[in-house]
Amino acid sequence: MGATAGIAGVIWIFAYTLYAPGDGSRVALVSPGMQWIFFLPLVWLVGPYLYQGLLQIWLVNTVNGALVAVLITAIRADGRWKKIRI
């Protein structure tokens, strides 16, 4: 858990700094979208279908967190959030 705390920190910090200026819609698409399109089907594949254990499911969770962190960081890096007018 300690090894993945940095990934979770990046997700939380960058996601909430994008929500504040009004660019939360893209973040809201990335995080739940990755959960439903990537994470849950892969957990089902690894867990019940392939009969793997909790360690493998945790590794899938770690990969999902890393992908979400990369996508949210890319959203923040592209700078479209700087041009949003409320």
PyMOL commands that set and color helices and strands:
alter all, ss='L'
color gray80, all
select helices_A, chain A and resi 5-19+24-49+54-78+80-83
alter helices_A, ss='H'
color red, helices_A
deselect
rebuild
show_as cartoon
